[in-house]
Amino acid sequence: MGDAGKIGIIAGGGDLPRLLVSACRAAGREPFVLLLEGYADPTLAAEAPHAAVRLGALGEAFRVLKDAGVAEVVFAGSIRRPSLAALKPDARGAAFLARVGGKALGDDGLLRAVAAEFAREGLALKGAHEILSDILAREGLYGTLAPDADALADIARGVEVAKGIGALDVGQGAVVQQGIVLAVEAVEGTDRMLARCAEVKREGPGGVLVKVCKPGQDRRLDLPTIGVDTVEAAAAAGLRGIAVEAGAALVLDAAAVGARADALGLFVQGLAAAPPLVYLVAGEPSGDILGARLMQALKRRTGGAVRFAGVGGESMAEEGLVSLFPQADIAVMGLAEVVPKIPTVLRRVRAVADDVAAKAPAVVVTIDSLGFNGRVAKALKAQGSRVPRVHYVAPMVWAWKPGRAKTIARQFDHLLCLLGFEPPYFTPHGLAATHVGHPVIEGGAGKGDGDDFRARHGIAPADTVLCVLPGSRRNEVVRMLPVLKAAADLLRARHPDLQVVIPTVATVADTVVAETRSWARPPHVVRGEAERWNAFAAADAALATSGTVALELARARVPFVVGYRGSPISAWLARKMISIKYATLLNHVADRMIVPEFLQEACTPEALAAAADRLLCDGAARAAFLDETGAALTALVGPFASPSDRAAEVVMRLGRIAVAPLPAPPHMDGDTPTPEA
């Protein structure tokens, strides 16, 4: 520890302050003990230089510590959550409470604010485990007794519950017996929680106490702690074991804990830490692709030591996400289209918010679909969730309703922007924003095998292939597919060898198949990302519904025409609110119409077919289209080789996710391991 001045021990209750005094002396470092009145053991006064202060006397505490020559401080021991009246703050304490707000009392937020206050006074903060390195819980058994299969199931349930209450900043422990939650740690602390369990325990094998670190906890401030007293209290409550999180809890006098547990017939188990959980919500297929690439990047950067939960589609499912509900439930666009689904959308918002609270992830990443994800963020905030909220894909405030930037800044902690000009719209409102680049450069567009695709689908090398892309939402498909079919029929009159290919996604695949079943010349309907890129490689031209697909087609160097029809009400509102000239982003970047686009009344089969025919037949027009869209795409995507990796960096930083792989999780993710012998 060196001789960097005295170390101050801010002493609460329990044995930890005394252990720290001994450890400091053994390392040649003189301790100074600040006894918190009503909490610390008064006999500590005989073991080291000391002073006693009220919990609320912040100004006096700083004065005493500085007068004693303290350079570093460590918080040690338990503190019951005080009422505001019990604090009796001095002037400095009152000013502090006024600044942080009385609502912070009794939660980790208060500890963090106190730590920041100490830092402002030039007092460095250390964790107890940095001084007593051998008190960090290790993986495995303390003593000789091991949990059986039923106890392991109770441990898994206890971890889930304890992480859930930890995310709400309520406590760090829970007691589970035979799958039933007997108690969770609240204001009264572990000992009183155990005393309550003695009154409500069930017949049969006793329950299990589980103690885990709160998600996002500053581990210098408050790690869950057990000692011999905890073992004795657990035995008195009729429990059969204790489980603590290895590397994220303190075990005071491990040898004595193991011996006492053996004597009382309890097991004490150190649980290997679970990989961090990232919660993702992608409301539509384009977000599903973004989410899948982000998942891939997080796996690469953590060596696979990361878990996922949330809502997504087929691409995220391929990366291991089990969606809370079908993505199609919330993949809807336009006012007239959304209104009938409002009850479903609101139910799904509540379901996501409740699931986040239950699973206690390290970070929540919502992807695009602000209409849904903005409500999720608002619901999480209303619940008091302290899980960092990251939104991926900046809303287009530069195109319409710039005042939304201020509202969005209140909903999220960080914004990941695809376009370089977007962050300045949000940072003045206090929302951190990072330009990560456009992910179209990471996709397989431009890398498909067109010859193989034609051969597998019975399309002759000389046939004209038209990709038809009716959208990724059911309401888009229903509106656009008849228009696109009619345009394809007009083109077939000029190109008798025309073959129509429709790459589709899970949210609308069944709708596309049903809508095209009656076509006189059935199209080739294909699914999956790989087939999408292969279809692009085989295509001579495309008719596309406005959206991200335009960038994918440009990347694949497929000439295309954009069309879009929304409901009359949605179109009227859009014209009132949108301030940009073009619907296609490539046109916006170029500031002129390089991609033919036809919207609403202008979106007719005749207009779409004529524009596509020109790109098929006029070599000069085709070459100019490819050159101009290629230049606009280069200007748009940014200089980054991997936008997903840049996004993953931000997500990991906010979620405090380590780059180095973590140990495999035998318990903490709910798996049932083999008990150690």
N, C-alpha and C positions, 0 to 999 in steps of 0.2 A: 504493500500500500504506500510505501514511501513516507516522507515527512512533510507533506503539503499542508501543514497546520493541523489543528485539532479537527476531529470529526464529531459532529453533533448528532446525537441519537435522540430523535423526537419520539419519546417513549409513551406508548399506550399500554394496554393490559397484556398479560401473558408472559411467557418465559423468553420471548425473542429479544427484548432489550438487554436482558442480563447476558444472554449468549453473545450478543454483539459487543458488549463491554469487554468480555473475556477475549474475544477474537481480536479486538483492536489492541488490547494490551499485549497479546501474544505476538502481534505483528510489529510491535514497537511504536504504535500510534496511540496517542493519548485521547481517550474519549471524553466528551462533555455531554451529560444527559440533561435533556429538557423534559422534565416530568409533567405530563398533562394531568392536571388536577382532576381527581375523580376517576381516572383511568389507569394510570401507572401504579405499579407496586411501590409503596413508599419506602420499602427497605432498600431499593436501588440507591437511595441517597447515601447509604453507607459505603457504596462500592466505587463511586466515581465523583469527580466534581460535577455539580448539578445546580439547577434552578427549577422552580416550579412555576407554571403559568396556567391561567385558564385557557380553555380551548379557543375562546374568541379573542384573546389578547394578542393579536398579531403584531402590533407595534412593539409591545413589550418583549415578545419572543425574538424579534429581530435585534432589538437592542441588547438583550442578554447574550445572544449567540455571538454578535460582533464583539462585545466586550470580552467574551471568553476566548476570542481569537479563532473561532470556528471558520474553516474554509469549505467544508463539505458537510452535508446532512444526509441522514438516512431515516426514513419513516419506519417504525417498528412497533408491532403490537396492535391489539384490537382497540377499536373505538366504537362505542355505541352511537348510532345516528342521533344527533342532538336536535332538539327543537330550537327555534330561533330565540325563544325566551331563555333557554338554558345556556346559550352561548355567552351572553353578557359581553358583547364585543367592546373593545376599546375603540378609540377614534379611528385607528388604522384598520381594525377589523370591521368597523361599521362601514367605512368607505369601500372596503373590499366587497362586502356583502351587497352594498348598493350597486356596485358595478356588475357583479356576476349574477345578481338576482337571488332572492330567497328560495326560488324553486330548485336551485342547485344543491340545497342542503341534503346531505345523506346519500349522495350518489357519486359515482366516479368523476362526474363533471366537476364537483367541488374539489376533489383531490387534485385534478389536473390544474384547476385554477390556482389552488394553493401552491402547487409546484412551480407554476409560472411566476407567482409572486416571489417565491424564494429565489428564483433565477434572476429576477429584476434586482434583488438585493445583493447579487454577486455570490450567492451560496449555491454551489454545485450539488446536484442531487445524485445520490447513489442508491442502488437497490440493496436490500439486505443480502441477497444471494451473491452479490459481488464481493462481499466481505466474508460471508460464510458459504463458500462455494459448495460445501458438502451437504447443505440442507436442501438443495433443490431435489425434488422428487425424481427418483430414477424409475425406469421401466422395470417391472417384475414384482416379486413378492417381498414383503417385509415379514419375516417369520416363516413358518413352515406350512401354514394352512393355505389352501387355494380355493378359489370360487368354483362351484360346480356349474353345470349348464344353466340351471334356473337362475343362479346368482349372476351369471354373465348376461343373461337376458335383462335382469333388473338393472345391471350396470349400464347396458346400452340405452335403456329407457331413461335412466338417470342422467346420462350425458346429454341426451336430447333435451330434457326438461331444464337442466342446469344451464346449458348453453342458451336456451330460449329466455330464461329469466335474466341471464347475464347480459344478453343483447338489450334488454329493457333497463339495465342498470339497477336491478332489484337485489340480486344476491349472487352467490357463487356455488350454492349447493342445493341438493335435493335428496330426499329419502324415498326409495321405491321398494315396495314389498309385493312379490307375486304379480308384478306388472302394474300395481296400483300405486299412484303417487300419494304417499302419506303426508308429505310436507315439503315446502320449498323455503329456502332461507330468505328471510325478509329483514325487517328493521331490528329484530331482537338478536340476531346472530346465531351461530351454529349450536351453541350449548342449549339455548332455550328452544331452538327448533327440535333438537333431539329429545328434550324433556316432553315436548308436545307429542312426539311420536310414540312415547311410552303409553300415552293415553288412548291412541287410536290404532295401535298395531293389530294385525289380524292373527288368527290362529295359524299355526304351521310355521315353516321356516321363516326366520326373521328377515327384516329388510336390509337394504344396503345404502350407506351414505356415499354419495358421489359429490366430489368437489372439483370444479374445473375453473380455469381462468376465464374471465369475461372476454368476449370477442373485442379486439381492439384495445384491451387493457394496457395501460402503461405499466410494465412489469416492475418498474422501480418503486411503484407506489403501493400496490396492494395485491399480493398473491394469496390465493387460498392457502390456509395453513392448518396442519394437524400436529398433534403431539400426544404424549401419554394421556393427558387429560381428555383429549378427544376420544381415544380408544376406550377409556373408562366410561365416558358419557354414552358412547355408542353401545357398549355392553349393557349399561343400566337401562337403556331404551329398548333392549331386546333385539338389537340388530345382530347380523351375523358377519358383517364385513364393511370395509371402507375402501373406496377406490378414489385415487387422486390422479391428476393429469401430470405425467412425467414431463419435467422441464418447465412446468408452469404452475407449480405448487411447492410449498415448503413443508418439509417433514423435520420437526425438531427432535433431535436425538434419535436417529433412525434405529440404532441398536435397541434402545429402551422401548421404542414403539413396537418393534418386532417381538421382543420378549414379552411385553405386556399383552400384546394381541394373542400370542400363543397361550399364555396363562389363562386368558379369559375366553379362549375358543373362538376368536375372530380372525378373519383374513384381512390383510391390508395389501392392496394391489396398486402398483404404479402403472397407469395406462399410457401406452405409447400415444403420442400426440397425433391427432388426425391431420391429414393434409387440409389446408384451408379450403373453404367452400366459397365459390363464386356463383352468385345468383344472377342469371341472365333472363331478360324478357324481350323477345323479338316478336313484334306484332304482325309481321307480314313476311312473305318469302324473301324479299331483298334483305330484310334485317336478319332472316334466318341464315343467309349466306355469310353476312358480316359476322354474326355470332359464331358460326362454325369456324371461320378463319381466326377469330379471336381465341376461341377454345384451343385451336391448334397451336397458336403462338404461346398461350399460357402453358400448355403442356411442354413445349420445347424449352421454355425459359425456366420451368420448375423441375425438369426431368420427369414429368408425369405426376409430380406430387401436388395435385390439385384436384378438387372435386367440383361438380357442377350440378345445379338445380335450376328450375325456372320454367319458362315457356318458350317453345321454339317449334321449328318444323323439321322436315326430313333431313336437312343438312346437319343441323345441330344434333339430331338423333344419331346420325352416323358417328358423331364425336362422343357419344355417350350420354347425352341429355335425355332424361325421361320427362317429357313435358307434363306439367301440372294439368293441362287440359288442351284440346286440339287448338292449334294456332288459328284455324279457320274461324273459330268463335269470335275473334277480334280483328280479323283481316277485312276491314270494311272502310270505305272512303266516300266522302261527300255527305252533306247535311241530310239530304232526303234519304240516302241509303243508311245513314247511321241511326236516325230517329227510331225506326222499328226495332233496332237491336239494343237500344239504351238499357233496358232491364238486364239483358244478358251481359253487356259490357260492364255495368256497375257491379253485378255479382262477381264477375271475373276480377275486377279491381280489388274487391274485398278479399277474394280467395288468394290473390297474389300477396297482398299485404299481410294477411294472416299466416301464409306459408313462410314469408320472410321472417316474421316474428318467431315462428316455431323452429325454423332451421338455423337462425342466427348466423348468417354468412359473414365472411370477412368484408365483402363489398357487394353492392348491387349495381349491375350494369343494365340499363334500359337502352334499347336499340331502336332508333327512329320511332315512328308511330306515336307522336307526341300526344295525340288525342287520348290514347289509352295510357301511355307511360307517364304523362304528366299527372294524370289522376292517381296512378300508383305512387308516384313520388309524394304527392300531396297527402295521400292516405298514410304513408309511412311516417311523414313528418307529424301528422296529427296523432299518430300512435306514440310519438316520442322516440321513434327509432333513431339510434345513433350510428347505424351502419352507413358508411359512406355511400353516396348516391352519384353514380357516373352516368351521363347520358351520351350515347354514341350516335352521331349524325346531328349536326346543329340544325335546328328549325330554320327555314328560309325567311328569316326576318328581313333580309335585304330585298325580298321579293314582295312581301306583304306584311302588314301589321308590325312595323318595327318596334312598337311599344311592348310587344310580347317579350322582348329581351329582358326587361326588368322583372316580369313575372317568372320567367324561366330561371332567372338567377336566384329566386327565392326557393325554387323547388329542388335544385341540384347542387352538388358540391364541386363538380368538375364537368366540363363539356369537351368532348372529342370532336373536332371539326374536320371535315373532309377537304375543305377548300381554304386556301391560304388567306383569303380576304375576310373570313368569317369571325375569328376571335375578337377583333376590335368592336364588333357589335355588342359583345357581352361583357368583356372585362371592365368597362366603365361602371357596370352595375354590380361589381364585386364577385362575378362568377369566373373562376379560373378556367381558361380555355386553351386547349393545345391543338395545333394543326398537325394531324397525323398523316394526311395524304389520302388520296382516293383509292379505295381497295380494288377498283376495276383492274388495276395493273397486276394484282395477285391472282386473279382468276384464270381459268383455262381458256378464255376467249382468245382466239388466235392460235391455239395449240391443238385443236381437234383434228381428227383424221376423216376428211371428207370422202376419200375414195372408199375407205372401209365402210363408212356409213351408207353410201350408195349401194355397195355390194350387198350388205346385210339386209337392206330394205327393198331390194329388187328395183333400184333406180338406175337406169342406164347412164353411162358416163356422159352422153350427149344431151340428156334430158335437162330441162330448165327447172331448177329447184327454187321454190318460193317459201321462205320461212314466214309463218303467220304467228304473231305473238299477241294474243287477245288480252293479256293482263294477268295479274296474280291474285285478284280479288273476284269473288263470284259475281258481284254486281257489274264489274268491268266486263267480264267475259260475256255475260248475258246481253249487255248493251253493244259490245264491240264485235262479237263474233259474226252476227248476221251481216254487218257492214263489210267486214273483212272477207267473208265468203263471197259476197256479191262482187267485190273488187277482184278477187281471185278468178271468179267466173268470167269477168270481162277480160282479164289478162289471158285466160286460156283461149279465148277467141283469137287472139294474136299469136299465142304460143301453144299450139295443140299438145306439145309434149310436156306441158307444165305439171309438175308434181308439187303438192302442198305438204309441207311438214310443219307440225305444231309442237314445239317443245313446251312442256307444261310443268307445273309444280304440284305438290301434294294437295295444297289448299283448293285447287280448282280442277284437278285431273278428272274427277268423276263428272263434273259439270261439262268439261270440254268433250269427253267421250259421249255423253248423252246428247249434247247439242249438235255433234257432227255425225251421229249415227245415221241420220236421214240424208246426208249429202249424196248426190248422184255419183260423185267421184270421191270416195272416202279419203281423208288425209292420213298421213302417217303421224300418229300422236305418240310422242316419246316423252319419257320422264327421266329425271335424274340429271345432275349437273354434267356428268361426262357426256351423255347423249346430247345435251344442249350444245356443248362446244363442238361436238362432231357434226351436228346439224348445221351450225353456223359455217363450219368449214366446207360443207357440201353445198351451201346456198349460193345462188346467183344474185338474189335480192331478198328483201324482207319488208313486210308490212307490220309495223309495231305500234302497240298502244304506248302512249307517252309514259316514260319512267326510266329507271336505271338501265333497262335493257338497251336503250339508245347508246349508252357508253360501251356496253358489252359488244354491240354490233360494230361500233366504230373501231374498237380494239381488234375485232376479228376481221376488219376490213371488208365488211359486207355492206353494199349500198342499201339504204333503207329509207322508208317514208314513215312519218309519224302521224297518227291520228288519235283523236280522243273525243268521246261523247260522254258527258255526265248528265245527271238529271237536269231539267231546266232550272230548278231552284238552285242547285249547286252551281250551275254555270253562271246564273245571274249574280249570286253572291261573289263568285270568283272574280267576275269582271269589275265588281264594285271595290274589291279589296286588293287585288294583285296589281302591282305597279310596274312589272317588267313587261317587255314587249313579246318575249318568246316563252313557250312552254318547255322547249328542249334546251337543256343546259349547254349543249355545244353551240347552239345559236346565240345564247346569252353571252358566252365567252367570246365568240367571234363578233358579236354585236351586229350580226346580219343573218339572214336566213340561208344557211348553207345546207341544212337538212330540211327538206320539204315537210311542213307540218300543217295539218288541217284539223281545226278544232270546232266542236259543236256543229252548227249548221253547215260549216264548210267541210265537215268530215263526211263526204259522200263516196259511194263506191266509184263513181266516175272520176272524181278528183284523185283518189288514192291510186286507181289503176293507171291513169294517165301519167302521174309522176313516177310510178314504179316502172312503167313501160319505157319511159325516157332513160332511166338509169340502166335498164336492160339492153336497150338498142343503140343508144348514143354513146359511143366510146369516149368522146371528149368530155361529155357531161359526167360519165362514170369516173373517169380519171380525176376530174376536178373535184368531184364529191369526195373521193378517197383522200386526196391531198389536203383538202380544207378541213375535213373532219379529223384527220390525223394530226394536223397542226393544233387544232382546238383542243383535242384530247391531251396532247403533250403539255399545253399550257395549263390545263385543268388539273391533272393528276398530281402535280408536285414532284419534287426531286427524290422522294423517299422510295427506297427499294422495297420496303415492307411496312405499309401502313399498319398492318395487324400487330407487328412487333412493337411499333411505337405506341399503339393503343394499349398493348399488354403491359408495357413499362409503366404507364400511368395507373392502370388498374392495380398492378402489383404494389406500387408505391402507396396508393391510397388504402389498399387492403392490408398493408404490412405483410405482404407475401414474400417469402425468401426466394431468392434465385436458386440457391443450392437445394438439391433434393432433400426432403424430410424423410424420417423413418416411415416405413410402411405402417398403416394403421390397423392393428389387430382388434381394437375395441371401439375407438372413438367414432368410427363411421357406422357403428351398429352391427358389424360383422361379429360372429361368434367364434373366438379363437379357442385353441386347445389350452386348457388350464395348465399352468406351469407346475411341474412336479417339485 
